[in-house]
Amino acid sequence: MNIYDIAQKAGVSIATVSRVMNGSGKVSAQTRDRVLKIIEEENYTPNIFAQGLGQGTAHTVGILVPDIDNLYMSSALSCLENALTEAGYLCILGCSTYAASAKEAHVRMMLDKKVAALILVGSTYAGSGLSPEETDYIRQAAETVPVFLINGQVDGKDVYCATCDDRSAVLEVTKALLENGRRRILFLSDSHSFSARQKLSGYEEAHRALSLEPDPSLNLHIHNNIEETKGCLKALFPPNGPQAFDAVAAVEDGLAIGALKYAQEAGIRVPEDLEIVGYNNSRLCQCCTPELTSVDGRLSDLCRVTVENLINVLDGEDDVPALTTLPALSLRRGTTKN
């Protein structure tokens, strides 16, 4: 019998059991009595880890990313680990890949390690949105520990999400391109995740606001790799042919820079004849000429909010929002006119 078994039998979270054992006042008398009765019946003796849960000395948080070889994911890990370590938490890292079965298996692995909470980084964990069953594994995990999702949205008890308003950000970016007279805006994405779908929605909404219908042939799905993107565009739109698009809205900076390299090889002037906007405002933006205009998805702020919410949940706060949405910021550089 361990603290997780006690929590399950009492119908409460492990944080609540920890607060009871450490004499916290943030538990109702009825709940306290129920937990203490089970502890007595089971003759349970708390171990060092269980005792530490209420004191901030031995908390362990699981963090899952699909791929650590990704600027967004590695930046998130750095932010999260720094903030959690400063707050007295230990971190366990897992890389799940993008396969559904692997994501579910890694969540189970984290639960087996008896983490106090689980953080999932990336909208891939929120599924495609086509079926709620895709995210059942998250709701099931949240029956054991609170689950925190960064850059994705999943509804469920004890599931807490922090997202950037990607739809509005891309809507405004696309609207600005249209107002500059651009009518053939290429939309580049690398997935069908929650975030990518929100960005596509903003792109389409901006067109329809001006009674324009987006050209489906300009909605391309390409692997987020600079050289691969350049090569794909060269194959689809030969440089010696007519210019097929006059702007690019990409869901990742790498895709946008791939389009920039294509334009430079094709002799297309940027931003005079082609405007390009990336997303995430990564350090790649300042590693190209001209420097890349990009949308900042507020990743460091999403990580900060997530850690604050996690601490509050484990401390027994009952007013932690299930969804926090931050507005994005546009940083205009040399690949757009204004």
C-alpha positions in Angstrom: 0.0 0.0 0.0 1.4 3.4 -1.0 0.2 7.0 -1.2 -1.4 6.4 -4.6 -3.4 3.5 -3.3 -4.6 5.5 -0.3 -5.6 8.3 -2.7 -7.5 6.0 -5.0 -9.3 4.3 -2.1 -10.3 7.6 -0.6 -11.4 9.0 -4.0 -9.0 12.0 -3.7 -5.8 13.1 -5.3 -2.3 12.3 -4.0 -1.9 15.9 -3.2 -4.9 15.8 -0.9 -3.5 12.7 0.9 -0.2 14.6 1.3 -1.9 17.6 2.8 -3.7 15.4 5.3 -0.5 13.8 6.3 1.3 17.1 6.7 -1.5 18.9 8.6 -2.4 21.4 5.9 -5.6 23.4 6.5 -6.6 23.2 2.9 -8.7 20.0 3.3 -12.3 19.8 4.5 -12.9 18.0 7.8 -14.9 15.3 6.1 -12.2 14.5 3.6 -9.5 14.6 6.3 -11.4 12.1 8.4 -12.0 9.8 5.4 -8.3 9.8 4.5 -7.1 9.3 8.0 -9.5 6.4 8.5 -8.1 4.6 5.5 -4.6 5.3 6.5 -5.4 3.7 9.9 -7.2 0.8 8.4 -4.4 0.0 6.1 -1.7 0.6 8.7 0.0 2.9 6.2 3.4 4.4 7.1 4.4 7.3 4.8 7.7 7.0 3.1 10.1 9.9 2.5 8.6 10.6 -0.9 5.1 10.8 0.4 6.1 13.1 3.2 7.9 15.3 0.8 4.8 15.8 -1.3 3.3 18.4 1.0 6.6 20.1 1.7 7.9 20.8 -1.8 11.0 18.7 -1.1 10.4 15.5 -3.1 7.9 16.3 -5.8 8.5 14.5 -9.1 6.9 15.8 -12.3 6.9 13.9 -15.5 7.4 15.9 -18.7 6.6 14.3 -22.1 7.6 15.7 -25.5 7.2 14.0 -28.9 10.7 14.9 -30.1 13.5 16.6 -28.2 15.3 17.3 -31.5 13.0 20.3 -32.1 13.6 23.9 -31.2 10.1 24.4 -29.7 10.3 21.3 -27.6 13.9 21.8 -26.3 13.1 25.4 -25.5 10.0 24.3 -23.5 12.0 21.7 -21.6 14.6 24.3 -20.6 11.9 26.7 -19.4 10.0 24.0 -17.5 12.9 22.3 -15.8 14.3 25.6 -14.7 11.0 26.8 -13.2 10.2 23.4 -11.6 13.7 23.0 -10.1 13.5 26.4 -8.6 10.2 25.5 -7.0 11.7 22.3 -5.5 10.5 19.7 -8.0 12.4 16.9 -9.6 11.7 16.2 -13.3 11.5 13.0 -15.3 11.7 13.4 -19.1 10.3 11.2 -21.8 10.2 11.4 -25.6 7.2 9.7 -26.9 7.5 10.3 -30.7 4.3 11.2 -32.5 2.7 7.8 -32.8 -0.6 7.5 -30.9 0.4 4.1 -29.4 3.8 5.5 -28.3 2.2 8.5 -26.7 -0.2 6.4 -24.7 2.6 4.0 -23.7 4.8 6.8 -22.4 2.0 8.3 -20.4 1.5 4.9 -18.7 5.2 4.7 -18.1 5.2 8.1 -16.4 2.3 7.0 -14.2 4.2 3.8 -13.2 7.0 6.1 -12.0 4.6 7.6 -9.5 4.9 11.2 -10.7 2.9 13.8 -8.8 1.8 15.5 -12.0 2.3 15.1 -15.8 3.1 17.8 -18.3 2.6 17.1 -22.0 4.3 19.6 -24.4 3.0 20.0 -27.9 -0.4 20.1 -29.6 0.2 16.5 -30.9 -1.1 15.3 -27.6 -4.4 17.0 -28.2 -5.0 14.8 -31.3 -6.5 15.8 -34.6 -9.8 16.8 -33.2 -11.6 14.3 -35.4 -12.5 12.0 -32.5 -12.6 12.5 -28.8 -11.3 8.9 -28.3 -7.9 10.2 -29.5 -7.5 12.0 -26.1 -9.1 9.5 -23.8 -5.7 8.4 -22.6 -5.2 11.9 -21.2 -8.5 11.9 -19.3 -7.7 8.4 -18.0 -4.2 9.6 -16.8 -5.9 12.6 -15.1 -7.9 10.1 -12.9 -4.5 9.4 -11.2 -2.6 12.6 -11.4 -3.3 16.1 -12.7 -2.3 16.5 -16.3 -1.0 19.8 -17.8 -1.0 20.3 -21.6 1.1 23.1 -23.3 0.0 24.3 -26.8 -3.1 22.0 -27.0 -6.6 21.8 -25.6 -8.3 18.7 -24.1 -11.4 18.8 -22.0 -11.5 16.7 -18.9 -11.5 16.7 -15.1 -8.0 17.5 -13.7 -6.7 18.4 -17.2 -5.2 21.9 -17.4 -4.3 23.5 -20.7 -2.2 26.5 -21.6 -2.4 27.7 -25.2 -1.6 30.6 -27.5 -4.4 32.1 -29.6 -3.0 30.7 -32.8 -6.2 31.2 -34.8 -6.3 34.9 -34.1 -2.6 35.3 -34.7 -2.6 33.8 -38.1 -5.9 35.5 -39.0 -4.2 38.9 -38.3 -1.0 37.9 -40.2 -3.0 36.7 -43.2 -5.3 39.8 -43.1 -2.2 42.0 -43.2 -0.9 40.1 -46.2 -4.2 40.5 -48.0 -4.3 44.2 -47.2 -0.9 44.4 -48.9 -2.5 43.1 -52.1 -1.4 39.5 -51.7 -3.9 37.1 -53.2 -2.0 33.9 -53.6 -0.9 33.1 -50.1 0.7 29.8 -49.6 -0.1 28.1 -46.3 2.6 25.7 -45.1 2.0 23.2 -42.3 3.8 20.1 -41.0 1.0 18.4 -39.1 -2.8 18.2 -38.5 -2.4 18.9 -34.8 -4.6 21.1 -32.7 -2.3 24.1 -33.1 -1.9 23.6 -36.9 -5.7 23.3 -37.3 -6.2 26.5 -35.3 -3.7 28.3 -37.6 -5.4 27.0 -40.7 -8.7 28.2 -39.4 -7.3 31.7 -39.0 -5.8 31.7 -42.5 -9.1 30.6 -44.0 -11.2 33.1 -41.9 -9.0 36.0 -43.0 -9.8 35.2 -46.7 -13.5 34.8 -46.1 -13.7 38.0 -44.2 -12.8 39.6 -47.6 -15.2 37.4 -49.5 -12.3 35.4 -50.9 -12.1 31.6 -51.0 -8.7 30.1 -50.2 -7.2 28.0 -53.0 -6.8 24.5 -51.7 -3.8 23.9 -54.0 -2.0 26.5 -51.8 -2.5 24.5 -48.6 0.6 22.3 -48.4 1.7 19.8 -45.8 5.5 19.4 -45.7 7.9 18.0 -43.2 9.4 20.8 -41.1 12.9 20.7 -42.6 14.5 23.7 -44.3 16.1 21.8 -47.2 13.2 19.4 -47.6 10.8 22.4 -47.8 12.9 24.1 -50.4 13.2 20.9 -52.5 9.4 20.3 -52.3 8.6 23.8 -53.5 11.1 23.5 -56.3 9.4 20.3 -57.5 5.9 21.7 -57.2 6.7 25.2 -58.5 9.7 25.1 -60.9 11.8 28.3 -60.6 11.7 28.8 -64.3 7.9 28.9 -64.4 5.5 31.7 -63.5 5.4 32.8 -59.8 2.7 30.6 -58.3 2.3 32.5 -55.0 3.0 36.0 -53.7 3.1 35.3 -49.9 3.7 32.5 -47.4 2.2 31.9 -44.0 3.9 29.0 -42.3 3.2 27.3 -39.0 6.9 26.8 -38.2 9.9 29.0 -38.8 11.8 26.2 -40.5 9.1 25.9 -43.2 9.2 29.7 -43.7 13.0 29.7 -44.1 12.7 26.8 -46.6 10.3 29.0 -48.6 12.8 31.9 -48.4 15.7 29.7 -49.7 13.4 28.6 -52.5 12.6 32.2 -53.4 16.3 33.2 -53.4 17.2 30.3 -55.7 14.3 31.2 -58.0 15.3 34.9 -58.2 12.1 36.0 -56.4 12.6 39.3 -54.5 11.7 39.2 -50.8 9.7 41.1 -49.6 9.0 43.0 -52.8 7.5 40.1 -54.8 7.0 37.6 -52.0 6.3 38.2 -48.3 7.0 35.4 -45.8 5.8 34.9 -42.2 6.9 32.1 -39.9 5.7 31.0 -36.5 7.3 30.6 -33.1 9.9 33.4 -33.3 12.8 30.9 -32.9 16.4 31.8 -33.1 16.3 30.7 -36.7 14.6 34.0 -37.5 17.8 35.9 -37.1 20.0 33.3 -38.9 18.8 34.2 -42.4 18.9 37.2 -44.7 16.6 39.0 -44.7 15.6 38.2 -41.1 12.3 36.4 -40.8 9.1 38.0 -39.7 7.5 35.6 -37.3 4.7 35.2 -34.7 5.8 34.6 -31.2 3.6 31.9 -29.6 4.6 33.0 -26.1 6.2 29.6 -25.2 8.1 30.8 -22.2 4.9 32.4 -20.8 3.0 29.2 -21.4 5.6 27.3 -19.5 5.5 29.8 -16.6 1.7 29.7 -16.4 1.8 25.9 -16.5 4.2 25.6 -13.6 2.3 28.1 -11.6 -1.0 26.2 -12.2 0.7 22.9 -11.3 2.0 24.2 -8.0 -1.4 25.7 -7.2 -3.2 22.4 -8.0 -0.8 20.3 -5.9 -1.3 22.9 -3.1 -5.0 22.2 -3.2 -6.2 25.4 -4.8 -9.7 24.9 -6.3 -9.8 27.9 -8.6 -7.1 26.9 -11.1 -8.4 27.6 -14.6 -8.8 24.5 -16.9 -7.8 26.7 -19.9 -5.4 29.6 -20.1 -5.1 31.3 -23.5 -2.5 34.0 -24.3 -2.5 36.4 -27.2 0.4 35.9 -29.7 2.9 38.7 -30.6 4.0 39.4 -34.2 7.6 40.4 -34.8 8.0 42.1 -38.1 11.4 41.8 -39.8 12.8 41.8 -43.3 10.6 39.3 -45.0 7.5 41.5 -44.9 6.8 45.0 -46.1 5.4 46.3 -42.8 
